[in-house]
Amino acid sequence: MGDPKYPRRMWRKPKRPLNYELKMEELKTLGTFGLRSKRELWKAHTELSRVRHQARSLLALRQEIRLEKEPILMKSLSRIGLVSNESTLDDVLNLQVNDLLSRRLQTLVSRKFGFKTPYQARQAVIHGHIMIGDRKVNIPSYIVTLEEEKNIHFSPESNIPSMLESTKKPESKPEIDAVVETTEVET
């Protein structure tokens, strides 16, 4: 742990920040996952590059050393749901930033409880309406493991579930007023 006066950055900026295609792709990702700023996206890119670097360095090792160290990386990635248990290092190298962003608490809450936007889910997380098991988690960027994913629920004092139910439209069954039959006239 370093000196708190001089914290190190947890992200790296893109090399060409004024690239139009990159900017449009970043903005689309920000809106899709409800990120607060591009810094959160850059953190995800940096974390993914760190994991991919570990996989590349494992591929360069001798076979007996690789057999010892590879299961450690694969177990940690399969625990958070980025890869399956039978995956290889090639699957790790094929990971995209969307895979990592989809494991965030904010994204899982948005999907599970049916919020209209990911920003609403982010607000619910930040204000302490979401619990994992028996503890409140108010960090939207918290990476949820597969075991914890089953235990995500609203806190008991939260009134958001009733608000979500009232905003959902009741599904009406399509009514068929009259069936018009067409007949062909033979000439």
Backbone hydrogen bonds in HBPLUS format (Angstrom, degrees):
<---DONOR---> <-ACCEPTOR-->    atom                        ^
c    i                          cat <-CA-CA->   ^        H-A-AA   ^      H-
h    n   atom  resd res      DA  || num        DHA   H-A  angle D-A-AA Bond
n    s   type  num  typ     dist DA aas  dist angle  dist       angle   num
A0006-TYR N   A0003-ASP O   3.03 MM   3  5.54 145.0  2.16 113.4 122.2     1
A0019-ASN N   A0016-ARG O   3.34 MM   3  5.79 162.5  2.37 120.0 119.8     2
A0023-LYS N   A0019-ASN O   2.94 MM   4  6.20 158.2  1.99 153.9 160.6     3
A0024-MET N   A0020-TYR O   2.99 MM   4  6.24 159.8  2.03 152.9 157.6     4
A0025-GLU N   A0021-GLU O   2.98 MM   4  6.14 156.5  2.03 145.5 152.2     5
A0026-GLU N   A0022-LEU O   2.87 MM   4  6.06 157.9  1.92 150.0 156.1     6
A0027-LEU N   A0023-LYS O   2.97 MM   4  6.16 160.5  2.01 147.8 152.7     7
A0028-LYS N   A0024-MET O   3.02 MM   4  6.19 153.1  2.10 143.4 150.5     8
A0029-THR N   A0025-GLU O   3.03 MM   4  6.26 157.2  2.09 146.3 152.3     9
A0030-LEU N   A0026-GLU O   2.85 MM   4  6.10 154.1  1.91 149.7 157.6    10
A0031-GLY N   A0027-LEU O   3.06 MM   4  6.26 160.4  2.10 146.3 150.2    11
A0032-THR N   A0028-LYS O   2.95 MM   4  6.10 153.4  2.02 145.5 153.5    12
A0033-PHE N   A0029-THR O   3.07 MM   4  6.14 166.9  2.09 152.9 154.6    13
A0034-GLY N   A0030-LEU O   2.88 MM   4  5.56 116.5  2.29 135.4 149.6    14
A0035-LEU N   A0030-LEU O   3.05 MM   5  4.93 145.1  2.17 134.4 141.9    15
A0040-GLU N   A0037-SER O   3.24 MM   3  5.82 139.2  2.42 110.4 117.8    16
A0041-LEU N   A0038-LYS O   3.08 MM   3  5.04 117.3  2.49  94.6 110.0    17
A0042-TRP N   A0038-LYS O   2.86 MM   4  6.18 155.3  1.92 152.5 160.1    18
A0043-LYS N   A0039-ARG O   2.89 MM   4  6.15 146.5  2.01 144.5 153.4    19
A0044-ALA N   A0040-GLU O   3.17 MM   4  6.44 152.8  2.25 139.9 146.3    20
A0045-HIS N   A0041-LEU O   2.96 MM   4  6.29 156.9  2.01 149.3 155.8    21
A0046-THR N   A0042-TRP O   2.89 MM   4  6.08 157.3  1.94 146.4 152.4    22
A0047-GLU N   A0043-LYS O   2.92 MM   4  6.13 159.7  1.96 149.4 154.7    23
A0048-LEU N   A0044-ALA O   2.93 MM   4  6.09 160.1  1.97 148.5 154.3    24
A0049-SER N   A0045-HIS O   2.89 MM   4  6.11 152.4  1.97 145.7 153.6    25
A0050-ARG N   A0046-THR O   2.97 MM   4  6.19 144.6  2.10 142.3 151.9    26
A0051-VAL N   A0047-GLU O   3.08 MM   4  6.38 156.9  2.13 148.5 153.7    27
A0052-ARG N   A0048-LEU O   2.93 MM   4  6.14 162.8  1.96 150.4 155.4    28
A0053-HIS N   A0049-SER O   2.90 MM   4  5.94 146.3  2.01 137.7 146.8    29
A0054-GLN N   A0050-ARG O   3.08 MM   4  6.36 151.4  2.17 142.8 149.8    30
A0055-ALA N   A0051-VAL O   3.07 MM   4  6.42 153.4  2.15 146.0 153.1    31
A0056-ARG N   A0052-ARG O   2.94 MM   4  6.22 156.7  1.99 147.6 153.6    32
A0057-SER N   A0053-HIS O   2.93 MM   4  6.14 157.6  1.98 148.9 155.0    33
A0058-LEU N   A0054-GLN O   2.97 MM   4  6.18 144.4  2.10 142.7 152.4    34
A0059-LEU N   A0055-ALA O   3.05 MM   4  6.33 146.0  2.17 143.4 152.2    35
A0060-ALA N   A0056-ARG O   3.27 MM   4  6.55 133.9  2.50 137.7 148.8    36
A0061-LEU N   A0058-LEU O   3.24 MM   3  5.33 152.7  2.32 101.1 109.0    37
A0066-ARG N   A0062-ARG O   2.89 MM   4  5.98 156.9  1.94 155.1 162.9    38
A0067-LEU N   A0063-GLN O   2.95 MM   4  6.12 148.8  2.05 146.6 153.8    39
A0068-GLU N   A0065-ILE O   3.14 MM   3  5.30 136.2  2.34  98.4 110.3    40
A0069-LYS N   A0065-ILE O   3.16 MM   4  6.48 157.2  2.21 151.8 157.4    41
A0070-GLU N   A0066-ARG O   2.87 MM   4  5.60 159.3  1.92 153.4 157.0    42
A0074-MET N   A0070-GLU O   3.03 MM   4  6.24 171.9  2.04 161.5 164.1    43
A0075-LYS N   A0071-PRO O   2.90 MM   4  5.80 150.8  1.99 138.1 145.3    44
A0076-SER N   A0072-ILE O   3.18 MM   4  6.37 158.9  2.22 144.0 149.1    45
A0077-LEU N   A0073-LEU O   3.05 MM   4  6.29 155.9  2.11 151.0 157.5    46
A0078-SER N   A0074-MET O   2.90 MM   4  5.98 151.6  1.98 142.4 150.5    47
A0079-ARG N   A0075-LYS O   2.94 MM   4  5.96 139.1  2.11 140.0 150.3    48
A0082-LEU N   A0077-LEU O   2.98 MM   5  5.43 150.4  2.07 164.9 158.2    49
A0146-LEU N   A0079-ARG O   3.11 MM  67  6.23 166.8  2.12 164.2 162.7    50
A0087-SER N   A0084-SER O   3.31 MM   3  5.40 164.4  2.34 111.2 112.1    51
A0091-ASP N   A0088-THR O   3.15 MM   3  5.44 131.2  2.40 101.7 113.1    52
A0093-LEU N   A0089-LEU O   3.00 MM   4  6.33 151.2  2.09 145.5 153.0    53
A0094-ASN N   A0090-ASP O   3.09 MM   4  6.31 127.5  2.38 134.8 148.1    54
A0095-LEU N   A0092-VAL O   3.28 MM   3  5.43 166.6  2.30 107.5 110.6    55
A0099-ASP N   A0096-GLN O   3.14 MM   3  5.47 135.6  2.34 103.5 114.4    56
A0101-LEU N   A0097-VAL O   2.95 MM   4  6.22 160.5  1.99 151.4 157.3    57
A0102-SER N   A0098-ASN O   2.96 MM   4  5.98 138.0  2.14 138.5 148.0    58
A0103-ARG N   A0100-LEU O   3.21 MM   3  5.53 159.8  2.26 107.8 113.9    59
A0104-ARG N   A0101-LEU O   3.35 MM   3  5.57 166.7  2.37 109.1 111.0    60
A0144-VAL N   A0103-ARG O   3.07 MM  41  5.94 165.6  2.09 173.8 169.5    61
A0108-LEU N   A0104-ARG O   3.09 MM   4  6.36 164.4  2.11 155.0 159.5    62
A0105-LEU N   A0142-TYR O   2.83 MM  37  5.41 133.0  2.05 146.1 161.0    63
A0109-VAL N   A0105-LEU O   2.90 MM   4  6.01 160.4  1.94 155.5 160.5    64
A0106-GLN N   A0140-PRO O   3.20 MM  34  4.80 162.4  2.23 141.6 136.2    65
A0110-SER N   A0106-GLN O   3.05 MM   4  6.17 156.8  2.11 141.9 148.5    66
A0111-ARG N   A0107-THR O   3.02 MM   4  6.24 155.7  2.08 146.9 152.8    67
A0112-LYS N   A0108-LEU O   2.85 MM   4  5.92 162.0  1.88 148.0 153.6    68
A0113-PHE N   A0109-VAL O   3.02 MM   4  5.85 171.6  2.02 149.6 152.2    69
A0120-GLN N   A0117-THR O   3.23 MM   3  5.44 133.6  2.46 100.8 111.5    70
A0122-ARG N   A0118-PRO O   2.94 MM   4  6.18 149.4  2.03 140.4 149.1    71
A0123-GLN N   A0119-TYR O   3.00 MM   4  6.22 154.1  2.06 142.1 148.2    72
A0124-ALA N   A0120-GLN O   3.00 MM   4  6.28 153.8  2.07 145.6 152.5    73
A0125-VAL N   A0121-ALA O   3.01 MM   4  6.27 152.7  2.09 147.2 154.2    74
A0126-ILE N   A0122-ARG O   2.93 MM   4  6.15 168.2  1.94 154.4 157.5    75
A0127-HIS N   A0123-GLN O   3.02 MM   4  6.08 156.5  2.08 147.9 153.3    76
A0129-HIS N   A0124-ALA O   3.01 MM   5  5.35 162.1  2.05 173.1 167.3    77
A0128-GLY N   A0125-VAL O   3.20 MM   3  5.44 163.5  2.23 111.0 114.0    78
A0155-SER N   A0129-HIS O   2.86 MM  26  5.28 151.4  1.94 132.2 134.9    79
A0137-VAL N   A0130-ILE O   3.36 MM   7  6.36 162.4  2.39 146.2 150.3    80
A0131-MET N   A0153-HIS O   2.74 MM  22  5.42 169.8  1.75 175.3 173.2    81
A0153-HIS N   A0131-MET O   2.93 MM  22  5.42 162.1  1.96 156.1 160.3    82
A0132-ILE N   A0135-ARG O   2.95 MM   3  5.66 161.1  1.98 168.0 164.8    83
A0135-ARG N   A0132-ILE O   3.33 MM   3  5.66 169.2  2.34 122.1 125.2    84
A0133-GLY N   A0151-ASN O   3.02 MM  18  5.02 170.7  2.03 133.1 131.5    85
A0142-TYR N   A0139-ILE O   3.21 MM   3  5.53 163.7  2.24 117.6 118.7    86
A0149-GLU N   A0145-THR O   3.05 MM   4  6.19 136.2  2.25 143.7 155.3    87
A0151-ASN N   A0148-GLU O   2.95 MM   3  5.27 139.4  2.12 107.3 119.2    88
A0158-SER N   A0155-SER O   3.12 MM   3  5.39 162.9  2.15 113.6 118.7    89
A0163-MET N   A0159-ASN O   3.28 MM   4  6.54 150.5  2.37 141.7 150.3    90
A0163-MET N   A0160-ILE O   3.01 MM   3  4.90 114.7  2.45  94.9 111.7    91
A0164-LEU N   A0160-ILE O   2.82 MM   4  6.05 156.3  1.87 162.0 167.9    92
A0165-GLU N   A0161-PRO O   3.08 MM   4  6.26 153.4  2.15 143.2 149.8    93
A0166-SER N   A0162-SER O   3.08 MM   4  6.26 149.1  2.18 140.9 148.6    94
A0167-THR N   A0163-MET O   3.12 MM   4  6.32 140.7  2.29 141.9 151.5    95
A0168-LYS N   A0164-LEU O   3.21 MM   4  6.34 132.1  2.45 139.7 150.4    96
